[in-house]
Amino acid sequence: MTPTFAYRGNVASFNPSKHVLSIMFHRGAEIPGEHPRLEGDGRLVRTMRFGDLDQLEAGRADLEAAIRAWCDWKADPSKPG
């Protein structure tokens, strides 16, 4: 079991390992906007991966932008999803 973060649905799950921090966005393909650090080509799931704290800090703004886009999308009842 991994920690899962939710806001009006599951946003992301935190999957740490010894070598990589992986954050799986359950419906990452649907998050509005451009999020180049979200990787994957499946129907819904996208992942952000960080190899160390320096990479995490470098990608912090991208991670925050994806989460804010999710929250903005889900907070607006006029938007589908």
Biotite code that builds the C-alpha atoms (Angstrom):
import biotite.structure as struc

atoms = struc.array([
    struc.Atom([0.000, 0.000, 0.000], chain_id="A", res_id=1, res_name="MET", atom_name="CA", element="C"),
    struc.Atom([1.262, 3.480, -0.834], chain_id="A", res_id=2, res_name="THR", atom_name="CA", element="C"),
    struc.Atom([0.047, 6.889, 0.342], chain_id="A", res_id=3, res_name="PRO", atom_name="CA", element="C"),
    struc.Atom([-2.564, 8.287, -2.014], chain_id="A", res_id=4, res_name="THR", atom_name="CA", element="C"),
    struc.Atom([-3.467, 11.957, -2.140], chain_id="A", res_id=5, res_name="PHE", atom_name="CA", element="C"),
    struc.Atom([-6.991, 12.924, -3.048], chain_id="A", res_id=6, res_name="ALA", atom_name="CA", element="C"),
    struc.Atom([-9.037, 15.982, -3.839], chain_id="A", res_id=7, res_name="TYR", atom_name="CA", element="C"),
    struc.Atom([-12.421, 15.220, -5.341], chain_id="A", res_id=8, res_name="ARG", atom_name="CA", element="C"),
    struc.Atom([-10.954, 11.939, -6.551], chain_id="A", res_id=9, res_name="GLY", atom_name="CA", element="C"),
    struc.Atom([-7.559, 10.284, -6.340], chain_id="A", res_id=10, res_name="ASN", atom_name="CA", element="C"),
    struc.Atom([-4.866, 12.680, -7.521], chain_id="A", res_id=11, res_name="VAL", atom_name="CA", element="C"),
    struc.Atom([-1.627, 10.787, -7.069], chain_id="A", res_id=12, res_name="ALA", atom_name="CA", element="C"),
    struc.Atom([0.096, 7.972, -5.209], chain_id="A", res_id=13, res_name="SER", atom_name="CA", element="C"),
    struc.Atom([3.568, 8.241, -3.774], chain_id="A", res_id=14, res_name="PHE", atom_name="CA", element="C"),
    struc.Atom([5.827, 5.283, -4.662], chain_id="A", res_id=15, res_name="ASN", atom_name="CA", element="C"),
    struc.Atom([9.275, 5.619, -3.089], chain_id="A", res_id=16, res_name="PRO", atom_name="CA", element="C"),
    struc.Atom([12.090, 3.169, -3.704], chain_id="A", res_id=17, res_name="SER", atom_name="CA", element="C"),
    struc.Atom([15.793, 3.183, -2.908], chain_id="A", res_id=18, res_name="LYS", atom_name="CA", element="C"),
    struc.Atom([16.692, 4.796, -6.230], chain_id="A", res_id=19, res_name="HIS", atom_name="CA", element="C"),
    struc.Atom([13.672, 6.678, -7.561], chain_id="A", res_id=20, res_name="VAL", atom_name="CA", element="C"),
    struc.Atom([10.732, 8.638, -6.218], chain_id="A", res_id=21, res_name="LEU", atom_name="CA", element="C"),
    struc.Atom([7.780, 7.916, -8.448], chain_id="A", res_id=22, res_name="SER", atom_name="CA", element="C"),
    struc.Atom([4.530, 9.857, -8.204], chain_id="A", res_id=23, res_name="ILE", atom_name="CA", element="C"),
    struc.Atom([1.709, 8.215, -10.137], chain_id="A", res_id=24, res_name="MET", atom_name="CA", element="C"),
    struc.Atom([-1.108, 10.506, -11.216], chain_id="A", res_id=25, res_name="PHE", atom_name="CA", element="C"),
    struc.Atom([-4.149, 8.228, -11.534], chain_id="A", res_id=26, res_name="HIS", atom_name="CA", element="C"),
    struc.Atom([-5.807, 10.374, -14.219], chain_id="A", res_id=27, res_name="ARG", atom_name="CA", element="C"),
    struc.Atom([-2.753, 12.347, -15.304], chain_id="A", res_id=28, res_name="GLY", atom_name="CA", element="C"),
    struc.Atom([-3.692, 12.272, -18.980], chain_id="A", res_id=29, res_name="ALA", atom_name="CA", element="C"),
    struc.Atom([-6.814, 14.273, -18.167], chain_id="A", res_id=30, res_name="GLU", atom_name="CA", element="C"),
    struc.Atom([-5.169, 17.048, -16.143], chain_id="A", res_id=31, res_name="ILE", atom_name="CA", element="C"),
    struc.Atom([-5.732, 20.291, -18.057], chain_id="A", res_id=32, res_name="PRO", atom_name="CA", element="C"),
    struc.Atom([-2.700, 22.114, -19.422], chain_id="A", res_id=33, res_name="GLY", atom_name="CA", element="C"),
    struc.Atom([0.798, 21.171, -20.469], chain_id="A", res_id=34, res_name="GLU", atom_name="CA", element="C"),
    struc.Atom([2.799, 19.134, -17.963], chain_id="A", res_id=35, res_name="HIS", atom_name="CA", element="C"),
    struc.Atom([5.962, 17.907, -19.701], chain_id="A", res_id=36, res_name="PRO", atom_name="CA", element="C"),
    struc.Atom([7.260, 15.995, -16.678], chain_id="A", res_id=37, res_name="ARG", atom_name="CA", element="C"),
    struc.Atom([4.198, 13.746, -16.684], chain_id="A", res_id=38, res_name="LEU", atom_name="CA", element="C"),
    struc.Atom([5.384, 10.618, -18.476], chain_id="A", res_id=39, res_name="GLU", atom_name="CA", element="C"),
    struc.Atom([3.397, 7.791, -19.996], chain_id="A", res_id=40, res_name="GLY", atom_name="CA", element="C"),
    struc.Atom([1.263, 6.940, -22.947], chain_id="A", res_id=41, res_name="ASP", atom_name="CA", element="C"),
    struc.Atom([-1.529, 4.905, -21.406], chain_id="A", res_id=42, res_name="GLY", atom_name="CA", element="C"),
    struc.Atom([-5.153, 5.965, -21.484], chain_id="A", res_id=43, res_name="ARG", atom_name="CA", element="C"),
    struc.Atom([-5.102, 7.694, -18.058], chain_id="A", res_id=44, res_name="LEU", atom_name="CA", element="C"),
    struc.Atom([-2.056, 7.167, -15.828], chain_id="A", res_id=45, res_name="VAL", atom_name="CA", element="C"),
    struc.Atom([0.938, 9.503, -15.949], chain_id="A", res_id=46, res_name="ARG", atom_name="CA", element="C"),
    struc.Atom([4.020, 9.449, -13.728], chain_id="A", res_id=47, res_name="THR", atom_name="CA", element="C"),
    struc.Atom([6.639, 11.905, -12.509], chain_id="A", res_id=48, res_name="MET", atom_name="CA", element="C"),
    struc.Atom([9.971, 10.398, -11.476], chain_id="A", res_id=49, res_name="ARG", atom_name="CA", element="C"),
    struc.Atom([12.816, 11.945, -9.523], chain_id="A", res_id=50, res_name="PHE", atom_name="CA", element="C"),
    struc.Atom([16.198, 10.278, -8.943], chain_id="A", res_id=51, res_name="GLY", atom_name="CA", element="C"),
    struc.Atom([17.355, 12.448, -6.049], chain_id="A", res_id=52, res_name="ASP", atom_name="CA", element="C"),
    struc.Atom([16.537, 15.565, -4.055], chain_id="A", res_id=53, res_name="LEU", atom_name="CA", element="C"),
    struc.Atom([18.201, 17.836, -6.602], chain_id="A", res_id=54, res_name="ASP", atom_name="CA", element="C"),
    struc.Atom([15.928, 16.472, -9.350], chain_id="A", res_id=55, res_name="GLN", atom_name="CA", element="C"),
    struc.Atom([12.925, 16.833, -7.077], chain_id="A", res_id=56, res_name="LEU", atom_name="CA", element="C"),
    struc.Atom([13.783, 20.444, -6.315], chain_id="A", res_id=57, res_name="GLU", atom_name="CA", element="C"),
    struc.Atom([14.360, 21.137, -10.028], chain_id="A", res_id=58, res_name="ALA", atom_name="CA", element="C"),
    struc.Atom([10.949, 19.661, -10.844], chain_id="A", res_id=59, res_name="GLY", atom_name="CA", element="C"),
    struc.Atom([9.102, 21.163, -7.902], chain_id="A", res_id=60, res_name="ARG", atom_name="CA", element="C"),
    struc.Atom([7.329, 23.850, -9.946], chain_id="A", res_id=61, res_name="ALA", atom_name="CA", element="C"),
    struc.Atom([6.165, 21.245, -12.492], chain_id="A", res_id=62, res_name="ASP", atom_name="CA", element="C"),
    struc.Atom([4.853, 18.999, -9.725], chain_id="A", res_id=63, res_name="LEU", atom_name="CA", element="C"),
    struc.Atom([3.044, 21.902, -8.085], chain_id="A", res_id=64, res_name="GLU", atom_name="CA", element="C"),
    struc.Atom([1.601, 23.038, -11.430], chain_id="A", res_id=65, res_name="ALA", atom_name="CA", element="C"),
    struc.Atom([0.127, 19.591, -12.140], chain_id="A", res_id=66, res_name="ALA", atom_name="CA", element="C"),
    struc.Atom([-1.436, 19.390, -8.683], chain_id="A", res_id=67, res_name="ILE", atom_name="CA", element="C"),
    struc.Atom([-2.833, 22.932, -8.912], chain_id="A", res_id=68, res_name="ARG", atom_name="CA", element="C"),
    struc.Atom([-4.261, 22.203, -12.353], chain_id="A", res_id=69, res_name="ALA", atom_name="CA", element="C"),
    struc.Atom([-6.014, 19.146, -10.922], chain_id="A", res_id=70, res_name="TRP", atom_name="CA", element="C"),
    struc.Atom([-7.425, 21.124, -7.982], chain_id="A", res_id=71, res_name="CYS", atom_name="CA", element="C"),
    struc.Atom([-8.582, 24.001, -10.195], chain_id="A", res_id=72, res_name="ASP", atom_name="CA", element="C"),
    struc.Atom([-10.205, 21.531, -12.605], chain_id="A", res_id=73, res_name="TRP", atom_name="CA", element="C"),
    struc.Atom([-12.002, 19.637, -9.842], chain_id="A", res_id=74, res_name="LYS", atom_name="CA", element="C"),
    struc.Atom([-13.040, 22.786, -7.945], chain_id="A", res_id=75, res_name="ALA", atom_name="CA", element="C"),
    struc.Atom([-14.945, 24.164, -10.943], chain_id="A", res_id=76, res_name="ASP", atom_name="CA", element="C"),
    struc.Atom([-18.298, 22.353, -11.140], chain_id="A", res_id=77, res_name="PRO", atom_name="CA", element="C"),
    struc.Atom([-18.916, 23.670, -14.668], chain_id="A", res_id=78, res_name="SER", atom_name="CA", element="C"),
    struc.Atom([-15.966, 21.686, -16.068], chain_id="A", res_id=79, res_name="LYS", atom_name="CA", element="C"),
    struc.Atom([-16.524, 18.013, -16.949], chain_id="A", res_id=80, res_name="PRO", atom_name="CA", element="C"),
    struc.Atom([-14.567, 15.395, -15.088], chain_id="A", res_id=81, res_name="GLY", atom_name="CA", element="C"),
])
